[in-house]
Amino acid sequence: MSILGRGLERWNTFWFAPKSTINITWIRILLGLTSLLWGLALLPDFAAFYFHDGLFAQPSYSNWRIGALQWFRQDEAAVVAVVVLIVSALSLTAGRFVKLAAPLIWYTMMSLQQDLIVMMNASDVLLRLWAFYFAVFAVLTPSRYLSIGPRGRRTEPGGERRWPLGPAWVLRVFQFQLCAIYIATAIAKAPGSRWHNGTAASIALGLEEFERFYVPGFVRENVILGSLSTWIAFGLEITLPLLLWNRRTRLLAIVLGIALHFSFDYAMRLGYFFPGMLIGYVAFMRPGDAHSILRFIRRAVARVSLLRSHRVQQEFG
């Protein structure tokens, strides 16, 4: 086989080789649940945001935007959009009518975001991006691979549940997008003096309008901890794209990345950034990884408990 032939074979294998549908299934479920929460979160202040007598009665639209609410300005149109979004999110989560639900989630979410662009942040854009990728995948993929339950599918009545092999090229799209986020973020932060001198994390934790849960004062105000947090976060954003593609470090990178974004989401109100990034990390996982991560956590907790018990015995023994 020629070099070109081998290259094409590897290309096709990389993108189009059948894979376990467990990743696709859980991405579908997480995307559906996150979209559902996103839609429900709009309801308490929906009239103030979207109705004619609200805060943003005349939103401006760029020429290239295609959100439906720029053409249908009635209050009822906004209500229809959010209802369709919520119903479609429920349908996607349950694995029903996915070929219709996925595109509807993307378009209604985009329409609602473009009508209120001033209130949106990067997490909303990320969620819309995942919805677009999955919508394209859903339209091009046979329905039997889109409606699998969270525990797999029985091949015969009363038989063992299994995850069939199926198209999974969208996982590569998710993987590259996740890495592109880190690369773009690292490039944007590189010139910043606060990332160089280690004060970025402390400044972020001091923003009261973003505070979510309690962070002890010695963590927020300690110069050493603030510098370490800043450099660790920056270092991970630089190295995670490399670690995620290495077979030996992939699982470690998944754990570190999820822990990084969980810590962000614990300390600060960052919208839907944590579940959005979690969806991206699911694309890198393989069957059995979740059990491996849980075993790692259990072992770590057991070791910490053992060390504490030894210290107690030494102090009081």
C-alpha positions in Angstrom: 0.0 0.0 0.0 1.3 3.5 -0.9 2.0 6.2 1.6 -1.1 8.0 0.4 -3.2 4.9 0.8 -1.9 4.3 4.4 -2.5 8.0 5.2 -6.1 7.8 4.0 -6.7 4.6 5.9 -5.4 6.1 9.1 -7.5 9.2 8.5 -10.7 7.1 8.0 -9.9 5.0 11.1 -9.2 8.1 13.2 -12.5 9.8 12.2 -14.9 7.1 11.1 -14.0 3.8 12.8 -17.1 2.5 14.8 -16.8 3.0 18.5 -18.8 2.2 21.6 -21.9 4.3 21.8 -21.5 4.9 25.5 -19.8 8.3 25.0 -22.4 9.5 22.5 -25.2 8.4 24.8 -23.9 10.2 27.8 -23.1 13.3 25.8 -26.7 13.3 24.6 -28.0 12.9 28.1 -25.7 15.6 29.6 -26.5 18.0 26.7 -30.2 17.4 27.2 -30.1 18.0 30.9 -27.9 21.1 30.7 -30.1 22.6 27.9 -33.2 21.8 30.1 -31.6 23.7 33.1 -30.6 26.5 30.8 -34.2 26.9 29.5 -35.8 26.6 33.0 -33.4 29.2 34.4 -34.9 31.8 32.0 -38.4 31.4 33.3 -38.4 33.5 36.5 -37.4 36.7 34.6 -38.5 35.7 31.2 -41.0 38.6 30.7 -38.4 41.2 31.9 -35.9 39.9 29.4 -37.9 39.0 26.3 -41.3 40.9 26.3 -41.9 44.3 24.6 -42.3 46.1 27.9 -39.2 44.5 29.4 -35.6 45.6 29.9 -34.5 44.8 26.3 -37.5 45.8 24.2 -35.4 46.6 21.1 -32.4 44.2 20.8 -30.0 44.9 18.0 -29.1 42.2 15.5 -26.1 41.9 13.2 -26.8 41.2 9.6 -25.4 37.6 9.8 -27.4 36.5 12.8 -30.2 34.1 12.0 -32.2 33.9 15.3 -35.9 33.5 14.8 -36.9 36.2 17.3 -35.5 39.0 15.1 -38.3 38.3 12.6 -41.0 37.2 15.1 -41.1 40.1 17.6 -44.3 39.1 19.3 -44.1 38.1 23.0 -45.8 34.8 22.1 -42.9 33.9 19.8 -40.4 34.1 22.7 -42.7 31.9 24.8 -43.0 29.3 22.0 -39.2 29.3 21.6 -38.5 28.6 25.3 -41.3 25.9 25.4 -39.9 24.2 22.3 -36.4 24.3 23.9 -37.6 22.7 27.2 -39.7 20.0 25.4 -36.8 19.2 23.0 -34.3 19.0 25.9 -36.5 16.5 27.7 -36.9 14.5 24.5 -33.1 14.6 23.9 -32.4 13.4 27.4 -34.9 10.6 27.1 -33.5 9.6 23.7 -36.8 10.2 21.9 -37.1 11.9 18.5 -33.5 12.9 18.7 -33.2 13.8 15.0 -35.8 16.5 15.5 -35.0 17.5 19.1 -31.3 18.1 18.7 -31.7 20.7 15.8 -34.6 22.4 17.7 -32.4 22.7 20.8 -29.7 24.4 18.9 -31.9 26.8 16.9 -34.2 27.8 19.8 -31.2 28.3 22.1 -29.4 30.4 19.5 -32.6 32.5 19.0 -33.0 33.1 22.7 -29.3 34.0 23.1 -29.2 36.3 20.2 -32.2 38.2 21.4 -30.4 38.8 24.8 -26.8 38.8 23.7 -25.9 41.4 26.4 -26.7 38.9 29.2 -24.8 35.9 27.7 -21.3 34.7 28.5 -18.8 32.2 27.3 -20.6 29.3 28.9 -23.8 30.0 26.9 -21.8 30.1 23.7 -20.1 26.8 24.6 -23.4 25.1 25.2 -24.8 26.4 21.9 -21.7 25.1 20.1 -22.1 21.6 21.6 -25.8 21.7 20.6 -24.8 22.6 17.0 -22.3 19.8 16.7 -24.7 17.2 18.1 -27.5 18.5 15.9 -25.4 17.9 12.8 -24.4 14.5 14.1 -28.0 13.5 14.9 -29.3 14.5 11.5 -26.6 12.4 9.8 -26.7 9.3 12.1 -29.2 6.4 12.1 -31.7 6.7 14.9 -30.9 3.4 16.4 -27.6 4.8 17.7 -29.3 7.9 19.1 -31.9 6.3 21.4 -29.8 4.1 23.6 -30.5 4.3 27.3 -27.9 5.2 30.0 -27.2 1.5 30.8 -26.9 0.4 27.2 -29.3 -1.8 25.2 -30.3 -5.4 25.5 -29.5 -7.4 22.3 -32.3 -9.9 23.2 -35.1 -10.0 25.7 -33.7 -10.7 29.2 -30.2 -10.6 27.9 -27.2 -8.6 29.1 -27.1 -4.9 28.3 -24.4 -3.9 25.9 -23.2 -0.8 24.1 -23.3 -1.4 20.3 -20.6 0.0 18.1 -21.7 2.9 15.9 -20.7 6.2 14.2 -18.8 8.4 16.6 -17.0 11.0 14.4 -18.6 13.8 16.4 -16.4 12.7 19.4 -13.3 13.9 17.5 -15.0 17.3 16.8 -15.8 17.6 20.6 -12.2 16.6 21.4 -10.6 19.2 19.1 -13.0 21.9 20.3 -12.1 21.2 23.9 -8.4 21.5 23.2 -9.0 24.6 21.1 -10.7 26.3 24.1 -7.6 25.7 26.2 -5.2 26.8 23.5 -7.1 30.0 22.9 -7.5 30.7 26.6 -3.7 30.2 27.2 -2.8 32.5 24.3 -5.2 35.2 25.6 -3.8 34.9 29.1 -0.1 34.7 28.2 0.5 38.5 27.9 -1.4 39.3 31.1 0.8 40.5 34.0 -1.6 39.1 36.6 -1.0 35.6 35.3 2.8 36.2 35.4 2.9 37.6 38.9 0.4 35.1 40.3 -2.4 37.4 41.4 -5.1 36.4 38.9 -6.7 33.8 41.1 -6.8 36.0 44.2 -8.4 38.8 42.2 -11.0 36.5 40.8 -11.9 35.1 44.2 -12.3 38.7 45.5 -15.1 39.5 43.0 -18.1 39.3 45.3 -20.6 39.5 42.5 -19.3 36.2 41.2 -19.0 34.4 44.5 -21.0 31.1 44.7 -19.9 29.2 47.8 -17.8 30.1 50.8 -14.1 30.1 50.3 -12.0 30.6 53.5 -10.3 33.9 53.9 -6.8 32.3 54.3 -7.3 30.8 50.8 -8.5 34.0 49.2 -6.0 36.3 50.8 -2.9 34.1 51.1 -0.3 35.3 48.6 1.4 31.9 48.3 -1.8 30.0 47.8 -3.1 32.6 45.3 0.1 32.4 43.3 0.1 28.6 43.3 -3.5 28.5 42.2 -2.9 31.0 39.4 0.1 29.1 38.0 -1.5 25.7 38.4 -4.6 26.8 36.5 -2.4 28.5 33.8 -0.1 25.5 33.6 -3.0 23.0 33.2 -4.6 25.1 30.4 -1.3 24.9 28.5 -0.6 21.2 29.1 -4.1 19.6 29.1 -4.3 19.6 25.3 -1.1 17.5 25.2 -2.0 15.3 28.1 -5.4 14.4 26.8 -4.0 13.0 23.5 -1.4 10.9 25.2 -2.6 7.4 26.1 -0.6 7.2 29.3 -1.7 10.6 30.6 -5.2 10.8 29.2 -7.0 9.5 32.3 -4.9 11.8 34.6 -5.7 14.7 32.4 -9.4 14.0 32.5 -9.3 13.9 36.4 -7.2 17.1 36.6 -9.4 19.0 34.1 -12.7 18.0 35.7 -11.2 18.9 39.1 -10.0 22.3 37.8 -13.4 23.3 36.4 -15.2 21.9 39.5 -13.1 24.2 41.7 -13.9 27.1 39.4 -17.6 26.4 39.6 -17.5 25.9 43.3 -16.0 29.2 44.0 -17.5 31.3 41.3 -20.8 31.6 39.4 -19.7 30.9 35.9 -23.0 29.9 34.3 -23.0 26.6 32.6 -19.2 26.4 32.1 -18.6 23.3 34.3 -21.3 21.1 32.7 -20.2 22.4 29.3 -16.6 21.4 29.8 -17.7 18.1 31.3 -19.5 17.3 28.1 -16.2 17.9 26.3 -14.3 15.6 28.6 -16.8 12.8 28.1 -15.7 12.7 24.5 -12.2 11.7 25.7 -13.4 8.9 28.0 -13.4 5.2 27.1 -15.5 2.4 28.4 -14.4 1.6 31.9 -12.8 5.0 32.6 -15.6 6.1 35.0 -15.0 3.0 37.1 -11.3 3.6 37.0 -11.8 7.2 38.2 -14.1 6.1 41.0 -11.6 3.5 42.1 -8.9 6.1 42.1 -11.0 8.5 44.2 -11.9 5.7 46.7 -8.2 4.8 47.1 -7.3 8.4 47.6 -10.0 8.9 50.2 -9.0 5.6 51.9 -5.4 6.7 52.1 -6.3 10.1 53.6 -8.5 8.4 56.2 -5.7 5.9 57.0 -3.2 8.8 57.5 -5.6 10.6 59.8 -6.2 7.5 61.9 -2.5 7.0 62.2 -2.0 10.6 63.4 -4.9 10.2 65.9 -3.3 7.0 67.3 0.1 8.8 67.6 -1.4 11.7 69.4 -3.6 9.8 71.8 -2.0 6.3 71.7 
